[in-house]
C-alpha cells in the first residue's frame, strides 16, 4: 500500500505564498499520478492540480492556473505545490492523493490526512 503525508499548511495573508509538500512511501510502483485536492467548509472536495510522476505532465484547475505550480522531487518521492498570489478563497483543507493509470483527470486510491491552509484578507 501507499502512505501519503502532507506538510506545510498554515496561515498566510492574501497575496502571499505558501508551499505544500506530500511525502509518499510504500509500494510506489503502483502510483501513476499524484494530485492535490481541497475542501472548504460547507463545500465539496475540489480538484486542484495533478502530476504524472514519470513524465511529468501536469494539470490544473482553472481557479489556480497561473498561481499554483505542482512539481515532484524524484529522489525523495515528494510532491510539491507552490502556491502564489493566495486568495481567501484558497482557504481549505488540502489533501494529497495518489492513484494508478486512469482516464481523464485520473482516479485516486490513496489519500493523505490533509493539511489546513488559511488565507486571511
C-alpha positions in Angstrom: 0.0 0.0 0.0 0.9 3.7 -0.3 1.2 6.2 2.5 0.9 9.9 1.9 1.8 12.7 4.4 1.1 16.4 3.8 3.0 19.2 5.4 3.4 22.9 5.0 0.0 24.2 5.8 -0.7 27.2 8.0 -1.8 30.8 7.9 -0.9 33.3 5.2 -2.0 36.7 4.1 -3.8 37.4 0.8 -1.2 37.9 -1.9 1.3 35.8 -0.1 2.8 32.4 -0.9 2.9 29.0 0.7 4.5 25.7 -0.2 2.8 22.3 0.5 4.7 19.0 0.4 3.4 15.5 0.1 5.8 12.7 1.1 4.9 9.3 -0.5 6.1 6.0 0.8 5.3 2.3 0.5 4.6 0.4 -2.7 5.1 3.3 -5.0 5.4 1.2 -8.2 1.7 1.2 -8.4 1.5 5.0 -8.5 1.0 6.6 -11.9 -0.1 10.1 -10.9 -0.5 12.3 -7.8 -2.8 15.2 -7.2 -3.9 17.9 -4.8 -7.5 18.3 -3.8 -9.0 20.7 -1.4 -12.2 21.0 0.6 -13.5 24.2 2.2 -16.2 24.2 4.9 -19.6 23.5 3.5 -18.3 22.7 0.1 -17.5 19.5 -1.7 -14.0 18.3 -2.5 -12.4 20.2 -5.4 -9.6 19.1 -7.7 -6.6 21.5 -7.6 -3.7 20.0 -9.6 -2.2 16.7 -10.7 1.1 15.4 -12.0 2.1 12.2 -13.8 5.1 11.1 -11.8 7.4 9.8 -14.6 6.8 12.2 -17.4 5.9 14.7 -15.8 2.7 16.1 -17.3 0.6 18.5 -15.2 -3.0 19.6 -15.0 -4.5 22.5 -13.1 -8.0 23.6 -12.1 -8.9 26.9 -13.8 -9.2 28.6 -10.4 -5.4 28.1 -9.7 -3.9 28.3 -13.1 -1.1 30.9 -13.2 -0.9 31.0 -9.4 -0.1 27.4 -8.3 2.7 25.1 -9.6 2.8 21.4 -9.0 6.1 19.5 -9.2 7.9 16.5 -7.9 11.2 15.5 -6.4 12.0 12.1 -7.8 14.8 11.2 -5.4 12.8 11.9 -2.3 9.3 10.8 -3.5 7.9 14.2 -2.7 5.3 16.1 -4.5 5.2 19.9 -4.0 2.6 22.5 -4.5 3.9 26.1 -4.7 1.0 28.5 -4.1 1.5 32.1 -5.0 -0.8 35.1 -5.0 -3.0 33.5 -2.4 -6.6 34.5 -2.1 -9.1 34.0 0.8 -11.0 31.6 -1.5 -8.0 29.3 -1.3 -8.7 28.6 2.3 -9.4 24.8 2.7 -8.0 21.5 3.8 -5.6 20.4 1.2 -5.3 16.6 0.5 -2.6 14.7 -1.3 -3.8 11.8 -3.4 -2.2 9.1 -5.5 -3.5 6.5 -7.9 -2.9 4.2 -10.8 -3.3 5.0 -14.5 -6.8 6.2 -15.4 -8.6 8.3 -18.0 -9.3 12.0 -17.8 -8.0 13.5 -14.6 -7.4 10.0 -13.2 -8.7 8.0 -10.3 -7.2 8.1 -6.8 -7.0 5.2 -4.4 -4.7 6.6 -1.7 -5.2 9.8 0.3 -3.3 11.8 2.9 -4.8 13.1 6.1 -5.0 16.7 4.9 -3.3 19.9 5.9 -5.2 23.2 6.7 -4.4 26.3 4.6 -5.9 29.5 5.8 -5.6 32.8 3.8 -6.6 36.0 5.6 -7.9 39.0 3.7 
